[in-house]
Amino acid sequence: MEGKVLARIAAIVFVAVALTAAMIEMTREEIPEPAPSAPSLTRQVDPLREGQRRCQEMGEAAANDVECLGIWAESRDRFLGRTPAQSTPGLDGGR
């Protein structure tokens, strides 16, 4: 019988603490923080990006266009983080 009474008292205390915490949280006034000022976003024109769009719009014809092949090579080099001088040599091993 002693265990049941102890369990009931613990449950009542738990519920009382939970209700108290809920009431405190509900009555708290939140002070709005000032919104951080975002830097103005100016759209920078990237000629490589514009060239990629043009080649995309050309469709299959872009595969035979010398300018598109150059744009894709430059894009690939930029992605891989290498300068055009670091490009891999031709199929003959650079001989």
MODELLER restraints for C-alpha pairs under 7 A, 6 or more apart:
rsr = mdl.restraints
at = mdl.atoms
rsr.add(forms.Gaussian(group=physical.xy_distance, feature=features.Distance(at['CA:48:A'], at['CA:71:A']), mean=6.60, stdev=0.5))
rsr.add(forms.Gaussian(group=physical.xy_distance, feature=features.Distance(at['CA:51:A'], at['CA:71:A']), mean=6.69, stdev=0.5))
rsr.add(forms.Gaussian(group=physical.xy_distance, feature=features.Distance(at['CA:52:A'], at['CA:71:A']), mean=6.78, stdev=0.5))
rsr.add(forms.Gaussian(group=physical.xy_distance, feature=features.Distance(at['CA:55:A'], at['CA:62:A']), mean=5.48, stdev=0.5))
rsr.add(forms.Gaussian(group=physical.xy_distance, feature=features.Distance(at['CA:55:A'], at['CA:68:A']), mean=5.81, stdev=0.5))
rsr.add(forms.Gaussian(group=physical.xy_distance, feature=features.Distance(at['CA:62:A'], at['CA:68:A']), mean=5.87, stdev=0.5))
rsr.add(forms.Gaussian(group=physical.xy_distance, feature=features.Distance(at['CA:63:A'], at['CA:69:A']), mean=6.95, stdev=0.5))
rsr.add(forms.Gaussian(group=physical.xy_distance, feature=features.Distance(at['CA:77:A'], at['CA:83:A']), mean=6.38, stdev=0.5))
rsr.add(forms.Gaussian(group=physical.xy_distance, feature=features.Distance(at['CA:77:A'], at['CA:84:A']), mean=6.65, stdev=0.5))
